[in-house]
Amino acid sequence: MALAAVRSLQQLKLAHPITLLLNSDEEVGSTISRPITEKLAGDSSVVLVLEPAQGLAYKTARKGVGQYNVQVTGVGAHSGVDFERGHSAILELTKLVQTISGFTNLQRKLTVNCGVIAGGTRSNVVPSHASAEVDVRIAKASDAAYVDRLFRKLKVSDPHCKLTITGGINRPPMERKSGTIALFKKARELAAEIGFSLEEASTGGGSDGNFTAALGVPTLDGMGAVGDGAHAAHESVVIEHLVPRTALLAAMIASIE
């Protein structure tokens, strides 16, 4: 879509240059590409992101994303011979997971999910190690510090166990702000001229648009293909929507002053 839109505009004398950025590490955190994305965004007046659409809608807001790793080190022991000498890391972690799950606050659109738990070696051993991988989603940038404080205040109840917490918010939220709203209104007008209606949506998933929006650069997301089954074996694209959405993308690029 991006290449087709840019090629269709080559004969026009646009008032601005077009920078097309393709990266391959977005799904694993954009660790390498993030500095490049932010540098190019800082040199741009707007950013248009070709992430998949939300249904048929463009995305004007995204939640920020964080990952925390919670490690508990206990004291191992034979569960039959020396049970009283052991201090279970799993027992402590289960208590912490209950507390961490309570960080979720749906009213402020803050969710915390303990998605992976690991620990122990055998059933006859008091476990000396346990860990949890926690996914955090926030709707407001101010909640990043709030959530981090909650994690840093966690403590174990057994003094013989040690708690180690790493991680944090690694993708700031893309909040629905005036620059993005103006871009969407322009896109909706152009879509009507092309012959279809356009809606906006927000999502709990992150993209590289989170980085550019956090810099204050007007960012419109979800301008890519319409489809189904993201990350699944039946992932697919609806071909009939490609042409009108590519035409809208080209019209948006041409309309930017």
C-alpha positions as CSV (number, residue, x, y, z in Angstrom):
1,M,0.0,0.0,0.0
2,A,2.7,2.5,1.0
3,L,4.8,1.9,-2.2
4,A,1.7,2.1,-4.4
5,A,0.6,5.4,-2.8
6,V,4.1,6.9,-3.1
7,R,4.5,5.8,-6.7
8,S,1.1,7.3,-7.6
9,L,2.4,10.7,-6.4
10,Q,5.7,10.7,-8.1
11,Q,4.4,12.9,-11.0
12,L,3.1,15.5,-8.6
13,K,5.1,18.4,-7.4
14,L,4.5,18.0,-3.7
15,A,5.3,20.8,-1.3
16,H,7.2,18.4,1.0
17,P,9.4,15.4,0.9
18,I,8.1,11.9,1.8
19,T,10.1,9.6,4.1
20,L,9.1,5.9,4.0
21,L,10.4,3.9,6.9
22,L,10.2,0.1,6.9
23,N,11.4,-1.8,9.9
24,S,11.5,-5.5,10.9
25,D,11.5,-5.5,14.7
26,E,8.3,-3.8,15.7
27,E,6.8,-7.1,16.9
28,V,9.7,-7.7,19.3
29,G,9.7,-4.2,20.8
30,S,11.4,-2.0,18.1
31,T,14.6,-2.1,20.2
32,I,16.9,-1.4,17.2
33,S,14.6,0.7,15.1
34,R,13.1,3.0,17.8
35,P,15.9,5.6,17.6
36,I,15.6,5.8,13.8
37,T,11.9,6.1,14.0
38,E,12.1,8.9,16.6
39,K,14.8,10.7,14.6
40,L,12.8,10.7,11.4
41,A,9.6,11.6,13.2
42,G,11.3,14.6,14.7
43,D,12.1,15.8,11.2
44,S,8.5,15.3,10.0
45,S,5.3,17.4,10.2
46,V,3.0,14.3,10.5
47,V,3.4,10.6,10.7
48,L,1.1,8.1,9.0
49,V,1.3,4.5,10.3
50,L,0.2,1.6,8.1
51,E,-0.6,-0.8,10.9
52,P,-3.7,-3.0,10.2
53,A,-7.0,-1.2,10.5
54,Q,-9.4,-1.7,13.5
55,G,-12.2,-3.2,11.5
56,L,-12.4,-0.4,8.8
57,A,-11.5,2.4,11.2
58,Y,-8.3,4.4,11.6
59,K,-6.7,4.4,15.0
60,T,-6.5,7.7,16.9
61,A,-5.4,6.3,20.3
62,R,-3.3,3.4,21.5
63,K,-2.4,2.2,25.0
64,G,1.1,2.3,26.2
65,V,2.8,-1.1,26.8
66,G,5.1,-2.3,29.6
67,Q,6.8,-5.5,30.6
68,Y,7.8,-6.4,34.2
69,N,9.7,-9.4,35.3
70,V,9.2,-10.5,38.9
71,Q,11.8,-12.9,40.4
72,V,11.6,-14.5,43.8
73,T,14.6,-16.4,45.3
74,G,13.8,-18.6,48.2
75,V,15.7,-21.4,50.0
76,G,15.5,-24.9,48.5
77,A,15.1,-28.0,50.6
78,H,14.0,-31.6,50.5
79,S,10.3,-31.5,51.0
80,G,10.2,-34.7,53.0
81,V,13.4,-34.6,55.0
82,D,14.1,-30.9,55.5
83,F,10.7,-29.2,54.7
84,E,11.0,-26.8,57.7
85,R,14.4,-25.5,56.4
86,G,12.9,-24.5,53.0
87,H,11.4,-21.2,52.1
88,S,9.2,-21.5,49.0
89,A,9.8,-19.0,46.2
90,I,6.5,-20.2,44.5
91,L,4.5,-19.6,47.6
92,E,5.8,-16.0,47.8
93,L,5.3,-15.4,44.1
94,T,1.6,-16.5,44.3
95,K,1.0,-13.9,47.0
96,L,2.7,-11.3,44.9
97,V,0.7,-12.3,41.8
98,Q,-2.5,-11.6,43.7
99,T,-1.3,-8.2,44.7
100,I,0.0,-7.4,41.1
101,S,-3.3,-8.5,39.6
102,G,-5.0,-6.0,41.8
103,F,-3.1,-3.1,40.1
104,T,-5.7,-3.3,37.3
105,N,-8.0,-0.3,37.2
106,L,-10.5,-0.5,34.4
107,Q,-11.8,3.0,35.2
108,R,-8.5,4.5,34.2
109,K,-8.0,1.9,31.4
110,L,-5.1,0.4,33.2
111,T,-4.6,-3.4,32.9
112,V,-2.0,-5.7,34.4
113,N,-1.7,-9.3,33.3
114,C,0.5,-11.9,34.8
115,G,0.8,-13.9,31.7
116,V,3.7,-16.3,32.4
117,I,4.7,-18.0,35.7
118,A,7.6,-20.4,36.1
119,G,9.3,-22.0,39.1
120,G,10.5,-25.1,40.9
121,T,12.2,-28.2,39.7
122,R,10.5,-31.2,41.2
123,S,7.5,-31.9,43.4
124,N,9.7,-33.2,46.2
125,V,11.8,-30.0,46.4
126,V,10.8,-26.8,48.2
127,P,11.4,-24.4,45.2
128,S,14.2,-21.9,45.5
129,H,13.2,-19.9,42.5
130,A,10.0,-18.6,40.8
131,S,9.3,-15.8,38.3
132,A,6.5,-14.1,36.6
133,E,6.3,-12.1,33.3
134,V,3.8,-9.3,33.6
135,D,2.2,-7.2,30.8
136,V,1.0,-3.7,31.6
137,R,-1.2,-1.4,29.4
138,I,-1.8,2.2,30.2
139,A,-4.0,4.9,28.5
140,K,-2.2,8.0,29.9
141,A,1.5,8.8,30.0
142,S,1.2,9.9,33.6
143,D,0.2,6.3,34.6
144,A,3.7,5.1,33.7
145,A,5.2,6.5,36.9
146,Y,2.2,5.4,38.9
147,V,2.5,1.8,37.8
148,D,6.2,1.8,38.3
149,R,5.8,2.9,41.9
150,L,3.3,0.1,42.6
151,F,5.8,-2.5,41.4
152,R,8.8,-1.0,43.2
153,K,6.8,-1.0,46.5
154,L,6.2,-4.8,46.4
155,K,7.7,-6.8,49.2
156,V,7.9,-10.5,50.1
157,S,6.3,-11.6,53.4
158,D,9.0,-14.2,54.1
159,P,12.3,-12.5,55.2
160,H,14.3,-15.5,53.9
161,C,13.1,-14.8,50.3
162,K,14.5,-12.2,48.0
163,L,12.5,-10.2,45.5
164,T,14.0,-8.7,42.3
165,I,11.9,-6.6,39.9
166,T,13.0,-5.4,36.4
167,G,11.4,-3.8,33.5
168,G,9.0,-0.9,33.0
169,I,6.9,0.9,30.4
170,N,8.7,0.5,27.0
171,R,6.1,2.0,24.7
172,P,4.4,5.2,25.7
173,P,0.6,5.6,25.0
174,M,-0.6,7.3,21.9
175,E,-3.1,9.7,23.3
176,R,-6.0,11.2,21.3
177,K,-4.7,14.7,20.9
178,S,-5.6,17.7,18.7
179,G,-3.0,17.0,16.0
180,T,-4.2,13.5,15.5
181,I,-7.8,14.5,15.6
182,A,-7.2,17.1,12.8
183,L,-5.5,14.4,10.7
184,F,-8.5,12.0,11.2
185,K,-11.0,14.7,10.2
186,K,-9.1,15.4,7.0
187,A,-9.0,11.6,6.3
188,R,-12.7,11.3,6.9
189,E,-13.4,14.2,4.4
190,L,-11.2,12.6,1.8
191,A,-12.7,9.2,2.3
192,A,-16.1,10.7,1.7
193,E,-14.9,12.2,-1.6
194,I,-13.5,8.8,-2.6
195,G,-16.8,7.1,-1.8
196,F,-16.7,5.5,1.6
197,S,-17.2,6.4,5.2
198,L,-14.4,6.3,7.8
199,E,-14.6,5.9,11.5
200,E,-12.0,6.2,14.3
201,A,-11.1,3.7,17.0
202,S,-8.8,3.2,19.9
203,T,-6.9,0.0,20.8
204,G,-5.0,-1.6,23.6
205,G,-2.3,-2.8,21.3
206,G,0.9,-0.7,20.7
207,S,2.7,0.2,17.5
208,D,5.6,2.5,16.4
209,G,3.0,5.2,16.3
210,N,3.2,5.3,20.1
211,F,6.8,6.6,19.8
212,T,6.0,9.3,17.3
213,A,2.9,10.5,19.0
214,A,4.7,10.8,22.3
215,L,7.2,13.2,20.7
216,G,4.2,15.5,19.9
217,V,4.2,14.8,16.2
218,P,0.6,14.4,14.9
219,T,0.2,10.7,14.2
220,L,-2.6,8.8,12.5
221,D,-2.5,5.0,12.8
222,G,-4.3,1.9,11.5
223,M,-4.1,3.2,7.9
224,G,-3.0,-0.2,6.5
225,A,-4.8,-3.2,5.2
226,V,-8.1,-4.6,6.5
227,G,-8.0,-8.2,7.6
228,D,-8.4,-10.8,10.3
229,G,-6.4,-13.3,12.4
230,A,-3.4,-11.2,13.4
231,H,-0.6,-13.5,14.7
232,A,-2.7,-16.6,13.9
233,A,-2.5,-19.3,11.2
234,H,-5.5,-17.8,9.5
235,E,-4.1,-14.3,9.2
236,S,-5.5,-12.7,6.1
237,V,-6.1,-9.5,4.1
238,V,-9.4,-8.4,2.5
239,I,-8.3,-7.6,-1.0
240,E,-11.4,-5.5,-1.9
241,H,-10.4,-2.8,0.6
242,L,-6.8,-2.4,-0.7
243,V,-7.5,0.0,-3.6
244,P,-9.8,2.5,-1.8
245,R,-7.6,2.6,1.3
246,T,-4.5,3.1,-0.9
247,A,-6.2,5.9,-2.7
248,L,-7.0,7.5,0.7
249,L,-3.4,7.1,1.8
250,A,-2.2,8.9,-1.3
251,A,-4.8,11.6,-0.9
252,M,-3.7,12.2,2.7
253,I,0.0,12.4,1.7
254,A,-0.9,14.9,-1.1
255,S,-3.0,17.0,1.3
256,I,-0.3,17.6,3.8
257,E,1.1,21.2,3.7
